[in-house]
Structure formats: C-alpha cells, structure tokens
C-alpha cells in the first residue's frame, strides 16, 4: 500500500520550520458559521506524488505574516523569523479545526458572511461617533442570551475579519469573566494580566496589558483574575476611564468585547451601558423568541443592538456567500 502524499501544509512546514504544533498537520478548509463545537474538518490532500519542497502558497491556513519573513536565501526561498518574545503566536491550525476564520486563508463562505456583518457595524459606528458617545463608537459588545449560542465563535471571527481592514486596529477583550475562553481558542497560553486586574488596581497601565499577536492589526486583552465582584468592578468609574484610555492610546483602535451571556450573568448588561454597539448572537436552532426579547431588554442600555443569526442550515443547491470565488478552480 503506497504512502499518503504530503499535503501543502506538510510540505510548507518542512521549508519554513513552523512551530512544532504546526508540523505534519494537513490543510483544512474553513467551514460556515456553525455552533460552538462544529464537526471535525475533513482532510484534503494534494493528489499525485510528493513534489520537492516549495514555499507555502499565499493564502494557506498557515500563512506567515510578511514581517516574519526574511529576504530570500541562496535557494530562492524565504526564511521564517521567530517573532519577538512579546508577540503571541495565533494557532491557525487550531482555528481551522474549529471551523473558524483563518488569517491569510482564501475567501470563503464564512469570510463573506462576516464581511457583511462587520460592514454594517462599521457604518453604524460612523453614525454613533457623531453623537455624544464620540470615541466610544469604536466599541462593540458581542453577546448572546444563553450559553452555547456561539457568541465567542462570532466574537473571534468578527475580530479577525475586522483586522483585515486597512484603516483599523482591533483589540479583542475577553470579558466573559466566569468562563474566559478567547485566548485558549487562539492558542495563546500562559497567565496574563487582564481587564479585571486593571479595574481592581488603578496602578496598572491598561496599555501595558495589551497582548500583541502575529496577526497584523489584532491584539488581545485577557479577562484577568476571577473575582466575585466582577459586576461591581465593571460598574465603577474606573471602567469608563480604562476604556477611554485604551481608545485614546490608538485612534485607529476598535475594541471588541466577548461578554458573558446576558441571561446567565450580569456583567453583560453593565458593559452594554459603556459601548457603542451590541452584536447579539441568536442561534437558529436553539434561541427562542422569548430569549431574544429578554436579552434585548437587559442590553438596552446600548441604543444600537444588532442581531446575528448563527447555525443556519443551508439547503443543498442554493447559492452561498463565498461560492463565487471558487468558480475558477
């Protein structure tokens, strides 16, 4: 029985020497918006005998930011340069396996769906900026009514999609203090000083806690040490001060909060009072109309609330966002 031919990722890994967790893993296509735990992504191999090593093609799931590539060496191939120690590496393979957007991957259905979502949010932000909130217009809370409706999935995908814009920089904040999951889903390990720590200690500089990533224009802020006073800390004047400092530090910055479910934890309703917009994730096969109405009432401290339908079932044969880009293949 002949050996399985190497995939594009396996060939690229031998050339660029990706981190160990990227070696020997196959390329996986991006799936459409799905539940928090989508089905495993099928493996797609390249037919034919394994060719000689070649550079990773543009747009593969392990696409390397240009700033981490050196000039071509004698064999004509670029070499991978390890990023600075203060730059977190986003695990693109993990994102693909979870059916999420992958920075540098080809445009597909999921990318197009979030392009539409972010465009509406960006247009609304311009309108909000003309009112009393001004720079707070650059803040977006992503939440849901109950757990399991896909709000973290959507928050991460929204942040990645927004980071592809030319004129903005994104700060993704894990504000789900009881069950923080944003950094883990991105493959960022370790303990990090986060939002609750900043709110509890006025001596902490918020900007010093921002985690740069190897995804251009995307930074992270951890949830911080868990506290029984999370809602009270959010309701303090310190929160508004911290938010304004983070916005003032970078006029191009848009802050995206992954908040706890509005019907399960109180911090979401407090955060809604501070942000320019709310993106409420509604799961098509689970969220009831009553849940939506109750969640909207709890979050009505924000005047701009958008509903995003998640986990929609598509009928075979119908057109889908992103299918246009594959017609030439």
PAZAPA-4460 file (N, C-alpha, C; in steps of 0.05 Angstrom, whole numbers, plus 32768, in hexadecimal, padded with zeros to 4 digits):
% residues 329
    n_x    n_y    n_z   ca_x   ca_y   ca_z    c_x    c_y    c_z   seq   type   mol
   8011   7FE8   8000   8000   8000   8000   8012   8019   8000     1      X     A
   800E   802B   7FED   801F   8042   7FEA   8019   8056   8000     2      X     A
   802D   8066   8007   802B   807A   801C   801A   8091   8013     3      X     A
   800C   809E   8025   7FFB   80B5   801F   800D   80CC   8016     4      X     A
   8007   80DA   8000   8017   80F1   7FF7   8015   8107   800B     5      X     A
   802B   8117   800D   802C   812D   801F   8018   8143   8017     6      X     A
   800C   8150   802B   7FFA   8166   8026   800B   8180   8023     7      X     A
   7FFD   8195   801A   800B   81AF   8017   8018   81B8   8031     8      X     A
   8009   81B5   8047   8013   81BE   8061   802C   81AE   8069     9      X     A
   802B   8194   8065   8042   8183   806C   805B   818B   805C    10      X     A
   8057   8191   8043   806D   8199   8033   8078   81B5   803B    11      X     A
   8065   81C7   8041   806D   81E2   804A   807B   81E1   8065    12      X     A
   8072   81CF   8076   807D   81CE   8091   809A   81C5   8090    13      X     A
   80A1   81B3   807D   80BD   81AB   807B   80CF   81C1   8071    14      X     A
   80C3   81D4   8062   80D3   81EA   8058   80D6   8200   806C    15      X     A
   80C0   8208   8079   80C0   821F   808B   80C5   8218   80A9    16      X     A
   80C4   81FE   80AF   80C8   81F5   80CB   80B5   8204   80DD    17      X     A
   809B   8201   80D9   8087   820C   80EB   808B   8202   8107    18      X     A
   807D   820E   811A   807D   8203   8135   8076   81E5   8135    19      X     A
   807F   81D7   8148   807B   81BA   8149   805E   81B2   8146    20      X     A
   804B   81C2   8151   802F   81BA   8150   8024   81BD   8134    21      X     A
   8033   81CA   8121   8029   81CC   8106   8035   81B7   80F3    22      X     A
   8049   81A8   80FC   8056   8195   80EA   8044   817C   80E6    23      X     A
   8044   8173   80CD   8036   815A   80C7   8018   815B   80C8    24      X     A
   800C   8173   80C7   7FEF   8175   80C8   7FE5   817F   80AE    25      X     A
   7FCF   8174   80A5   7FC5   817A   808A   7FB4   8193   8088    26      X     A
   7FB3   819E   8070   7FA3   81B6   806C   7F86   81AF   806F    27      X     A
   7F76   81C1   807B   7F5A   81BD   807F   7F4A   81D4   8075    28      X     A
   7F35   81D0   8066   7F25   81E7   805C   7F15   81F4   8072    29      X     A
   7F0E   820D   806F   7EFF   821B   8083   7EE1   8214   8080    30      X     A
   7ED4   820F   8096   7EB7   8207   8095   7EA6   8220   8099    31      X     A
   7E8C   821E   8092   7E7A   8235   8096   7E73   8238   80B4    32      X     A
   7E66   824E   80BA   7E5E   8254   80D6   7E50   823B   80E1    33      X     A
   7E59   8232   80F8   7E4D   821A   8104   7E4B   821D   8122    34      X     A
   7E45   8207   812F   7E42   8208   814C   7E5E   820B   8159    35      X     A
   7E5E   820E   8173   7E77   8211   8181   7E8B   81FB   817C    36      X     A
   7E81   81E2   8178   7E92   81CB   8173   7E8A   81BE   8159    37      X     A
   7E94   81C8   8142   7E8C   81BC   8129   7E98   81A1   8124    38      X     A
   7E8E   8193   8110   7E98   8178   810A   7EB5   817A   8101    39      X     A
   7EC5   8165   8104   7EE1   8165   80FC   7EE3   816C   80DE    40      X     A
   7EF8   817B   80D8   7EFD   8183   80BC   7F0A   816D   80AD    41      X     A
   7F00   8165   8095   7F0D   8150   8086   7F28   8158   807B    42      X     A
   7F39   8143   8078   7F54   8148   806E   7F54   8148   8050    43      X     A
   7F62   815B   8043   7F63   815C   8026   7F80   815A   801E    44      X     A
   7F87   8145   8010   7FA3   8141   8007   7FA7   814A   7FEA    45      X     A
   7FC0   814E   7FE4   7FC7   8155   7FC8   7FCC   813B   7FB9    46      X     A
   7FBE   8136   7FA3   7FC2   811D   7F94   7FDE   811C   7F87    47      X     A
   7FE6   8103   7F80   7FFF   80FF   7F72   8017   80FB   7F85    48      X     A
   802E   80F5   7F7A   8046   80F1   7F8B   804E   810A   7F98    49      X     A
   805B   8107   7FAF   8064   811E   7FBF   807B   812C   7FB0    50      X     A
   8077   8146   7FA9   808C   8155   7F9B   80A2   815E   7FAE    51      X     A
   80B6   816B   7FA2   80CC   8176   7FB2   80C1   818C   7FC3    52      X     A
   80CE   8193   7FDA   80C5   81A9   7FEB   80C1   81C3   7FDC    53      X     A
   80AB   81D1   7FE3   80A5   81EA   7FD6   809A   81FD   7FEA    54      X     A
   809D   8217   7FE6   8093   822B   7FF9   8074   8229   7FFC    55      X     A
   806A   8230   8014   804E   822F   8019   803F   8242   8007    56      X     A
   802A   8238   7FF9   801C   824A   7FE7   800D   825F   7FF6    57      X     A
   8009   8276   7FE9   7FFB   828C   7FF7   7FDE   8283   7FFD    58      X     A
   7FD6   8288   8016   7FBB   8282   801E   7FB7   8266   8029    59      X     A
   7FCC   8257   802F   7FC8   823E   803D   7FC2   8243   805A    60      X     A
   7FB8   822E   8068   7FAF   8233   8084   7FC6   823B   8096    61      X     A
   7FDF   8235   808E   7FF6   823C   809F   8004   8254   8093    62      X     A
   7FF6   8266   8085   8002   827D   8079   8012   828D   808E    63      X     A
   802A   8294   8086   803C   82A2   8098   803B   82C0   8093    64      X     A
   8038   82D1   80A8   8038   82ED   80A4   8053   82F6   8097    65      X     A
   8052   8309   8085   8069   8311   8076   807F   831B   8088    66      X     A
   8078   8327   809F   808D   8332   80B1   809E   831C   80BE    67      X     A
   8095   8303   80BC   80A5   82ED   80C7   80B2   82DC   80B2    68      X     A
   80B5   82E7   8099   80C4   82DA   8084   80DC   82EA   807D    69      X     A
   80F3   82DD   807B   810C   82EB   8073   810E   82EB   8055    70      X     A
   8123   82F8   804A   8128   82F8   802E   812F   82DC   8025    71      X     A
   812B   82D7   800B   8130   82BC   8000   814E   82B6   8004    72      X     A
   8153   829C   800A   816F   8293   800D   8178   8288   7FF2    73      X     A
   818E   8279   7FF2   819A   826F   7FD9   8188   825D   7FC9    74      X     A
   8176   824F   7FD7   8165   823D   7FC7   814B   824A   7FBF    75      X     A
   8149   8264   7FC3   8132   8273   7FB9   811A   8272   7FCB    76      X     A
   811D   8266   7FE3   8106   8264   7FF5   8109   8277   800D    77      X     A
   80F2   8283   8015   80F3   8294   802C   80F6   8283   8045    78      X     A
   8102   828F   8059   8106   8281   8073   80F4   828D   8088    79      X     A
   80EA   827C   8099   80D8   8285   80AF   80E9   8290   80C6    80      X     A
   80E1   82A7   80D0   80EF   82B4   80E6   80DD   82B2   80FF    81      X     A
   80E7   82A8   8114   80D7   82A7   812D   80CF   82C3   8135    82      X     A
   80B6   82C8   813C   80AD   82E2   8145   80B9   82E9   8160    83      X     A
   80B8   8303   8167   80C2   830B   8182   80B3   82FC   8198    84      X     A
   80BF   82FA   81AF   80B4   82EB   81C5   809A   82F7   81CF    85      X     A
   8095   8310   81CA   807C   831D   81D4   8066   831B   81C0    86      X     A
   806A   830C   81AA   8055   8308   8196   804A   82EB   8199    87      X     A
   8030   82E9   819D   8023   82CF   81A0   801D   82C3   8184    88      X     A
   8023   82A9   8181   801E   829B   8168   8002   8290   8168    89      X     A
   7FF2   8297   8155   7FD7   828D   8152   7FD8   8271   8144    90      X     A
   7FCC   825D   814F   7FCC   8242   8144   7FB8   8240   812E    91      X     A
   7FC1   8244   8115   7FAF   8244   80FE   7FA3   8228   80F9    92      X     A
   7FB3   8214   80FE   7FA9   81F8   80FB   7F92   81F3   810E    93      X     A
   7F94   81FC   8126   7F7E   81F8   813A   7F65   8207   8130    94      X     A
   7F68   821F   8126   7F51   822E   811C   7F43   821E   8105    95      X     A
   7F53   8213   80F3   7F48   8204   80DD   7F39   81EC   80E7    96      X     A
   7F44   81DE   80FA   7F38   81C6   8105   7F1D   81CC   8113    97      X     A
   7F1A   81E4   811D   7F01   81ED   812A   7EEE   81F9   8117    98      X     A
   7EF5   81FA   80FD   7EE3   8205   80E9   7EE1   8223   80EA    99      X     A
   7EF7   8230   80F3   7EF6   824D   80F6   7F06   825B   80DF   100      X     A
   7F04   8275   80DE   7F14   8284   80CA   7F31   8280   80D0   101      X     A
   7F41   827E   80BB   7F5E   827B   80BE   7F6C   8292   80B0   102      X     A
   7F7B   82A2   80BE   7F89   82B9   80B1   7F9A   82AF   809A   103      X     A
   7F97   82BC   8083   7FA7   82B4   806C   7F9B   829F   805A   104      X     A
   7F85   8292   8063   7F78   827D   8053   7F68   8289   803C   105      X     A
   7F62   8279   8028   7F52   8283   8011   7F36   828C   801B   106      X     A
   7F2A   829E   800C   7F0F   82A7   8012   7EFB   8291   800D   107      X     A
   7EEA   828C   8021   7ED6   8277   801E   7EBB   8281   8029   108      X     A
   7EA9   826F   802E   7E8E   8276   8037   7E8F   8284   8052   109      X     A
   7E9E   8279   8065   7EA0   8286   807F   7EAB   82A2   807E   110      X     A
   7EC0   82A5   806E   7ECD   82C0   806C   7EB9   82D4   8060   111      X     A
   7EAA   82CC   804C   7E96   82DE   8041   7E80   82E5   8054   112      X     A
   7E77   82D2   8064   7E62   82D7   8077   7E6B   82EC   808C   113      X     A
   7E84   82E9   8095   7E8E   82FD   80A9   7E95   8317   809C   114      X     A
   7E9B   8317   8082   7E9F   8330   8074   7E85   8341   8075   115      X     A
   7E6F   8334   8070   7E55   8342   8071   7E4F   834C   808D   116      X     A
   7E55   833B   80A1   7E4F   8343   80BD   7E60   835B   80C5   117      X     A
   7E7A   8359   80C0   7E8C   836F   80C8   7E86   8389   80B9   118      X     A
   7E7D   8387   80A0   7E78   83A0   8091   7E61   83AF   809D   119      X     A
   7E4D   83A1   80A6   7E36   83AF   80B4   7E3F   83BB   80CE   120      X     A
   7E50   83AD   80DD   7E5A   83B8   80F6   7E6C   83D1   80F1   121      X     A
   7E7C   83D0   80DD   7E8E   83E7   80D7   7E7D   83FF   80CE   122      X     A
   7E69   83FB   80BE   7E58   8411   80B6   7E49   841D   80CD   123      X     A
   7E3F   840C   80DF   7E31   8416   80F6   7E43   8425   8109   124      X     A
   7E5C   841C   810B   7E70   842A   811C   7E74   8447   8113   125      X     A
   7E73   844C   80F9   7E76   8467   80EF   7E5F   8479   80F8   126      X     A
   7E48   846E   80F8   7E30   847D   8101   7E32   8482   811F   127      X     A
   7E39   846D   812E   7E3A   8470   814C   7E50   8484   8153   128      X     A
   7E65   8486   8144   7E7B   8498   814A   7E73   84B5   8148   129      X     A
   7E5E   84BB   813A   7E54   84D6   8137   7E43   84DF   814F   130      X     A
   7E3C   84CC   8161   7E2C   84D2   8178   7E3D   84D5   8191   131      X     A
   7E30   84D4   81A8   7E3F   84D9   81C2   7E54   84C4   81C9   132      X     A
   7E52   84AB   81BE   7E66   8497   81C5   7E81   849C   81B8   133      X     A
   7E82   84A9   81A2   7E9B   84B0   8194   7EAD   8498   8191   134      X     A
   7EC4   8498   819F   7ED7   8482   819B   7ECD   8467   81A5   135      X     A
   7EB9   8467   81B6   7EAE   844E   81BF   7E9F   843F   81A8   136      X     A
   7E9B   844E   8192   7E8F   8441   817B   7EA1   842A   8171   137      X     A
   7EBA   842B   8179   7ECD   8416   8170   7ECE   83FE   8183   138      X     A
   7EB8   83F9   8190   7EB6   83E2   81A2   7E9E   83D1   819B   139      X     A
   7EA1   83B7   819B   7E8C   83A4   8193   7E8B   838E   81A8   140      X     A
   7E74   8388   81B2   7E70   8372   81C5   7E63   835B   81B5   141      X     A
   7E6F   8344   81B6   7E64   832C   81A9   7E59   831A   81C0   142      X     A
   7E40   8314   81BF   7E34   8303   81D4   7E1E   82F1   81C9   143      X     A
   7E11   82E4   81DC   7DFA   82D2   81D5   7DE7   82D2   81ED   144      X     A
   7DD1   82C5   81E9   7DBE   82C3   81FF   7DC7   82AE   8213   145      X     A
   7DCC   8296   8209   7DD4   827F   821A   7DEE   8273   8210   146      X     A
   7DFB   8262   8220   7E14   8255   8218   7E0F   8243   8200   147      X     A
   7E24   823E   81F1   7E22   822B   81DB   7E16   8235   81C1   148      X     A
   7E13   824F   81BF   7E06   825B   81A7   7E1B   8265   8193   149      X     A
   7E34   8264   8199   7E49   826A   8186   7E55   8286   8188   150      X     A
   7E52   8293   819F   7E5C   82AF   81A1   7E7A   82B1   81A1   151      X     A
   7E89   829E   81AD   7EA6   829F   81AC   7EB0   8299   8190   152      X     A
   7EA3   8285   8184   7EA9   827E   8168   7EA7   8297   8156   153      X     A
   7E91   82A6   815A   7E8C   82BD   8149   7E9E   82D5   8151   154      X     A
   7EA4   82D7   816B   7EB6   82ED   8173   7ED2   82EA   8167   155      X     A
   7EDD   82D2   8168   7EF7   82CE   815D   7EF7   82D2   813E   156      X     A
   7EE3   82C7   8131   7EE1   82CA   8114   7EDE   82E7   810C   157      X     A
   7ECD   82F5   811B   7EC9   8312   8115   7EE4   8321   8118   158      X     A
   7EF2   831B   812E   7F0C   8329   8132   7F20   8323   811C   159      X     A
   7F21   830A   8113   7F34   8303   80FE   7F2B   8310   80E4   160      X     A
   7F11   8311   80DE   7F08   831E   80C6   7F0D   833C   80C7   161      X     A
   7F08   8349   80DD   7F0D   8366   80E0   7F2B   836C   80DD   162      X     A
   7F3C   835A   80E7   7F59   835F   80E6   7F63   835F   80C9   163      X     A
   7F54   8355   80B6   7F5B   8355   809A   7F56   8370   808D   164      X     A
   7F48   8382   809B   7F43   839D   8090   7F5D   83AC   808F   165      X     A
   7F5F   83C0   807D   7F78   83CF   8079   7F7C   83E5   808E   166      X     A
   7F67   83F0   8099   7F6A   8408   80A9   7F63   8405   80C6   167      X     A
   7F62   83EC   80D0   7F5B   83E8   80ED   7F6E   83D4   80F9   168      X     A
   7F6E   83D4   8114   7F7C   83C0   8123   7F69   83B6   8138   169      X     A
   7F69   839C   813D   7F55   838F   814E   7F61   8386   8168   170      X     A
   7F52   838C   817E   7F59   8381   8198   7F41   836F   81A1   171      X     A
   7F46   8355   81A2   7F32   8342   81AA   7F35   833D   81C8   172      X     A
   7F20   8344   81D7   7F21   8342   81F4   7F0F   832A   81FE   173      X     A
   7F1B   8319   820E   7F0B   8303   821A   7EFE   830E   8233   174      X     A
   7EE4   8314   8230   7ED5   831F   8247   7EC2   830A   8252   175      X     A
   7EC5   82F1   824A   7EB5   82DB   8256   7EC4   82D1   826E   176      X     A
   7EC2   82DF   8284   7ED4   82DB   829B   7ED0   82C0   82A8   177      X     A
   7EB8   82B5   82A8   7EB3   829B   82B5   7EBF   8284   82A5   178      X     A
   7EBE   8287   828A   7EC8   8271   8279   7ED8   827D   8262   179      X     A
   7EEF   8289   8268   7EFF   8295   8252   7F0A   8280   8240   180      X     A
   7F08   8285   8226   7F0F   8270   8213   7F1C   827B   81F9   181      X     A
   7F1E   8295   81F7   7F27   82A1   81DE   7F45   829A   81D9   182      X     A
   7F56   829E   81EC   7F73   8299   81E8   7F78   827C   81E2   183      X     A
   7F6A   826A   81F1   7F6E   824D   81ED   7F66   8245   81D1   184      X     A
   7F51   8250   81C6   7F48   8249   81AB   7F5C   8253   8196   185      X     A
   7F6A   8267   819C   7F7E   8272   818A   7F99   8265   818D   186      X     A
   7F9C   8253   81A1   7FB5   8245   81A5   7FC9   8255   81B5   187      X     A
   7FC0   826A   81C4   7FD2   827A   81D4   7FD2   8270   81F0   188      X     A
   7FE8   8266   81F9   7FEB   825A   8213   7FF5   826D   8228   189      X     A
   7FF5   8265   8241   8001   8274   8257   7FED   8286   8266   190      X     A
   7FF6   828F   827D   7FE6   82A2   828D   7FEC   82BE   8284   191      X     A
   7FD7   82CE   8281   7FDA   82E9   8278   7FC9   82FC   8289   192      X     A
   7FD5   8313   8290   7FC6   8327   829E   7FB0   8332   828B   193      X     A
   7F97   8333   8296   7F81   8339   8284   7F6F   834F   828F   194      X     A
   7F57   8351   8284   7F45   8367   8289   7F3D   8369   82A6   195      X     A
   7F36   8353   82B3   7F2E   8354   82CF   7F46   835D   82E1   196      X     A
   7F5E   8355   82DA   7F75   835E   82EA   7F79   837C   82E7   197      X     A
   7F75   8386   82CE   7F78   83A3   82C9   7F63   83B3   82D8   198      X     A
   7F4B   83A9   82D9   7F35   83B7   82E7   7F39   83B7   8305   199      X     A
   7F45   83A1   830F   7F48   839F   832C   7F60   83AE   8336   200      X     A
   7F74   83B4   8325   7F8C   83C2   832E   7F92   83DA   831C   201      X     A
   7F8D   83F2   8326   7F91   840A   8316   7FAE   840E   830E   202      X     A
   7FC1   8400   831A   7FDD   8404   8313   7FE5   83F6   82F9   203      X     A
   7FD4   83E4   82F0   7FDA   83D5   82D8   7FD4   83E5   82BF   204      X     A
   7FE7   83E7   82AD   7FE4   83F5   8294   7FD5   83E3   8280   205      X     A
   7FBD   83EA   8277   7FAE   83D8   8265   7FBE   83D1   824C   206      X     A
   7FCC   83E4   8241   7FDA   83E0   8228   7FF0   83CB   822B   207      X     A
   7FFC   83CA   8243   8011   83B6   8248   8007   839A   8248   208      X     A
   7FED   8396   824B   7FE1   837B   824C   7FD7   8371   8231   209      X     A
   7FD9   8383   821D   7FD0   837B   8202   7FE4   8367   81F6   210      X     A
   7FDA   8351   81EC   7FEB   833C   81E0   7FEC   833E   81C2   211      X     A
   8003   8344   81B7   8006   8345   819A   8006   8329   818F   212      X     A
   7FFB   8325   8177   7FFC   830B   816A   800A   830C   814F   213      X     A
   800F   82F5   8144   801C   82F4   812A   8008   82F8   8113   214      X     A
   7FEF   82FD   811A   7FDB   8304   8106   7FDB   8323   8104   215      X     A
   7FE3   832E   80ED   7FE4   834B   80EB   7FCA   8358   80F4   216      X     A
   7FCD   836D   8104   7FB7   837E   810D   7FA4   8370   8120   217      X     A
   7FAC   835A   812D   7F9C   834D   8141   7FAB   834A   815B   218      X     A
   7F9F   8354   8171   7FAB   8352   818B   7F95   8346   819E   219      X     A
   7F9E   833D   81B5   7F8C   8330   81C8   7F8F   833C   81E4   220      X     A
   7F7A   8339   81F3   7F7A   8340   8210   7F6C   832A   821F   221      X     A
   7F7A   831E   8232   7F6F   8307   8240   7F59   8310   8254   222      X     A
   7F4B   82FD   825F   7F35   8303   8272   7F41   830C   828D   223      X     A
   7F57   8300   8295   7F63   8306   82AF   7F5A   82F2   82C4   224      X     A
   7F65   82F7   82DC   7F5F   82E5   82F2   7F41   82E6   82FA   225      X     A
   7F35   82CF   82FC   7F19   82CD   8302   7F12   82DA   831D   226      X     A
   7EFC   82E8   831E   7EF4   82F7   8336   7ED6   82F4   833A   227      X     A
   7ECE   82F3   8354   7EB1   82F2   835A   7EA5   830D   8357   228      X     A
   7EB5   8322   8352   7EAB   833D   834F   7EAD   8347   8333   229      X     A
   7EAC   8335   831F   7EB0   833D   8303   7E9B   8352   82FA   230      X     A
   7E82   834E   8301   7E6E   8361   82F9   7E72   837C   8306   231      X     A
   7E79   837C   831F   7E7E   8395   832E   7E96   83A4   8323   232      X     A
   7EAB   8395   831C   7EC2   83A1   8310   7EBB   83AE   82F5   233      X     A
   7EAB   83A1   82E5   7EA3   83AC   82CB   7E92   83C5   82CF   234      X     A
   7E82   83C5   82E4   7E70   83DC   82E8   7E7F   83F4   82F4   235      X     A
   7E98   83F2   82FB   7EA7   8408   8307   7EB0   841C   82F2   236      X     A
   7EB7   8434   82FB   7EC0   8449   82E9   7EDA   8441   82DC   237      X     A
   7EE9   842F   82E8   7F03   8426   82DE   7EFF   8419   82C2   238      X     A
   7EEA   840B   82BD   7EE6   83FE   82A4   7EE5   8411   828D   239      X     A
   7ED5   8427   8290   7ED4   843B   827B   7EEF   8448   8276   240      X     A
   7EFE   844C   828B   7F18   8458   8288   7F2B   8446   8279   241      X     A
   7F2A   842C   8280   7F3B   8419   8272   7F34   8417   8254   242      X     A
   7F1A   8416   824F   7F11   8414   8234   7F1A   842C   8223   243      X     A
   7F17   8444   822F   7F1F   845C   8221   7F3D   845E   821C   244      X     A
   7F4D   8453   822F   7F6A   8453   822C   7F72   8440   8216   245      X     A
   7F65   8429   8214   7F6C   8416   81FF   7F65   8421   81E4   246      X     A
   7F4F   8430   81E2   7F47   843C   81C9   7F58   8453   81C1   247      X     A
   7F60   8464   81D5   7F70   847B   81CF   7F8D   8473   81C8   248      X     A
   7F96   845C   81D2   7FB1   8453   81CC   7FB5   844D   81AF   249      X     A
   7FA0   8446   81A1   7FA2   843F   8184   7F88   8448   8176   250      X     A
   7F89   845E   8168   7F71   8469   815B   7F65   8456   8146   251      X     A
   7F74   8442   813D   7F6A   842F   8129   7F5E   8416   8137   252      X     A
   7F60   8415   8151   7F58   83FC   815F   7F3A   83F9   8162   253      X     A
   7F31   83E1   815C   7F15   83D9   8161   7F16   83C3   8176   254      X     A
   7F07   83C5   818B   7F07   83B2   81A1   7EEF   83A0   819F   255      X     A
   7EF4   8386   819E   7EDE   8372   819C   7EDE   8362   81B7   256      X     A
   7EC8   8362   81C4   7EC5   8353   81DE   7EB6   8339   81D9   257      X     A
   7EC2   8323   81E3   7EB3   830A   81E4   7EA7   8309   8200   258      X     A
   7E8D   830E   8202   7E80   8311   821C   7E73   82F7   8225   259      X     A
   7E6C   82F3   823E   7E5D   82DC   8247   7E40   82DD   823C   260      X     A
   7E32   82C7   823C   7E16   82C7   8233   7E05   82D9   8244   261      X     A
   7DF5   82E9   8238   7DE6   82FD   8247   7DD2   82F1   825A   262      X     A
   7DC7   82D9   8254   7DB3   82CC   8266   7DC0   82BA   827B   263      X     A
   7DDA   82B8   8279   7DE8   82A7   828C   7DFB   82B5   829F   264      X     A
   7E03   82CE   8298   7E15   82DD   82A9   7E10   82FB   82A6   265      X     A
   7E13   830A   82BB   7E0C   8326   82BB   7E21   8339   82AE   266      X     A
   7E3A   8332   82AB   7E4D   8345   829F   7E45   834F   8284   267      X     A
   7E37   833F   8274   7E31   8347   8258   7E20   8360   8258   268      X     A
   7E0C   8361   826A   7DFA   8379   826B   7E09   8392   8273   269      X     A
   7E1E   838F   8284   7E2E   83A6   828D   7E40   83AF   8276   270      X     A
   7E4C   839C   8268   7E5D   83A3   8251   7E4D   83B1   823B   271      X     A
   7E34   83A9   8238   7E23   83B5   8223   7E1F   83D3   8227   272      X     A
   7E22   83DC   8240   7E1F   83F9   8246   7E37   8409   823C   273      X     A
   7E4D   83FB   8236   7E66   8409   8231   7E6F   8408   8213   274      X     A
   7E62   83F7   8203   7E6B   83F3   81E8   7E5A   8401   81D4   275      X     A
   7E64   8403   81BB   7E56   8410   81A6   7E41   83FE   8199   276      X     A
   7E47   83E4   8198   7E35   83D1   818A   7E36   83B6   8198   277      X     A
   7E20   83A7   8195   7E1E   838C   819F   7E18   837A   8187   278      X     A
   7E27   8364   8184   7E20   834F   8171   7E16   8337   8180   279      X     A
   7DFD   8332   817E   7DF0   831C   818D   7DEE   8304   817B   280      X     A
   7DFB   82EE   8183   7DFB   82D5   8173   7DE3   82C5   817A   281      X     A
   7DD3   82BE   8166   7DBB   82AE   8169   7DBF   8294   815A   282      X     A
   7DBD   827E   8168   7DC1   8264   815B   7DA7   825A   8150   283      X     A
   7DA7   8254   8136   7D8F   824E   8127   7D80   8236   8132   284      X     A
   7D8F   8222   813B   7D82   8209   8144   7D7E   8207   8162   285      X     A
   7D84   821D   8170   7D82   821A   818D   7D75   8233   819B   286      X     A
   7D7C   824B   8192   7D72   8263   81A0   7D55   8267   819B   287      X     A
   7D45   826B   81B0   7D29   8271   81AD   7D24   828E   81AA   288      X     A
   7D0C   8295   81A0   7D05   82B1   819D   7D04   82BF   81B8   289      X     A
   7CFB   82B0   81CD   7CFB   82BC   81E8   7D17   82C2   81F2   290      X     A
   7D2A   82B0   81EC   7D46   82B4   81F4   7D51   82CE   81E7   291      X     A
   7D4B   82D1   81CE   7D54   82E9   81BF   7D49   8302   81CB   292      X     A
   7D2F   8302   81D1   7D22   831A   81DC   7D2D   8321   81F7   293      X     A
   7D31   830C   8208   7D3B   8311   8223   7D58   831B   8222   294      X     A
   7D68   830F   8210   7D84   8318   820E   7D86   8335   8204   295      X     A
   7D76   833C   81F0   7D76   8357   81E6   7D6E   836B   81FC   296      X     A
   7D5B   8364   820D   7D53   8375   8223   7D6A   8379   8237   297      X     A
   7D79   8364   823C   7D90   8367   824F   7DA6   8377   8243   298      X     A
   7DA9   8377   8229   7DBF   8385   821B   7DB6   83A0   8210   299      X     A
   7D9E   83AA   8217   7D94   83C2   820A   7DA1   83DB   8215   300      X     A
   7DB6   83D8   8226   7DC6   83F0   822D   7DD5   83FA   8215   301      X     A
   7DD8   83E9   8201   7DE4   83F1   81E8   7DCE   83F6   81D3   302      X     A
   7DD0   840C   81C5   7DBB   8413   81B2   7DBD   8403   8198   303      X     A
   7DD4   83F9   8192   7DD9   83EB   8178   7DDD   83CD   817E   304      X     A
   7DC8   83BD   8179   7DC9   83A0   817D   7DC4   8392   8163   305      X     A
   7DD7   8382   815A   7DD4   8373   8141   7DD1   8355   8147   306      X     A
   7DC0   8348   8139   7DBC   832B   813D   7DCB   831C   8126   307      X     A
   7DDA   8308   812D   7DE8   82F7   811A   7DDF   82DB   811D   308      X     A
   7DD4   82CF   8107   7DCA   82B4   8108   7DE0   82A0   8103   309      X     A
   7DE4   828E   8116   7DF9   827A   8115   7DEE   825E   8111   310      X     A
   7DFF   824C   8107   7DF8   8230   8103   7DE0   822C   80F1   311      X     A
   7DE0   823B   80DB   7DCA   8238   80C7   7DCF   8220   80B6   312      X     A
   7DBB   8210   80B0   7DBD   81F9   809E   7DB9   8203   8081   313      X     A
   7DCC   81FB   8070   7DCA   8203   8054   7DBE   81EC   8043   314      X     A
   7DAD   81F2   8030   7DA2   81DE   801F   7DB5   81D7   8008   315      X     A
   7DB9   81BE   8002   7DCB   81B6   7FEC   7DC2   81C3   7FD2   316      X     A
   7DD6   81CC   7FC3   7DD0   81D7   7FA9   7DCB   81F5   7FA9   317      X     A
   7DC7   8201   7FC0   7DC3   821E   7FC2   7DDD   822C   7FC2   318      X     A
   7DDE   8245   7FB8   7DF6   8255   7FB8   7DFE   825C   7FD4   319      X     A
   7E18   825F   7FD8   7E23   8266   7FF2   7E37   827B   7FEF   320      X     A
   7E3B   828B   8004   7E50   82A0   8003   7E6B   8292   8001   321      X     A
   7E7B   829D   7FF0   7E96   8292   7FEC   7E99   827E   7FD6   322      X     A
   7E82   8273   7FCC   7E84   825F   7FB7   7E8E   826B   7F9D   323      X     A
   7E8A   8285   7F99   7E93   8293   7F81   7EB0   8290   7F7D   324      X     A
   7EC0   8291   7F93   7EDD   8291   7F91   7EE8   8276   7F88   325      X     A
   7ED8   8261   7F8A   7EE2   8247   7F83   7EDC   823F   7F66   326      X     A
   7ECE   8250   7F57   7EC5   8249   7F3C   7EDC   8245   7F29   327      X     A
   7EF3   8250   7F2E   7F09   824D   7F1B   7F1A   8235   7F21   328      X     A
   7F15   8226   7F36   7F25   8210   7F3E   7F1D   81F7   7F2E   329      X     A
***
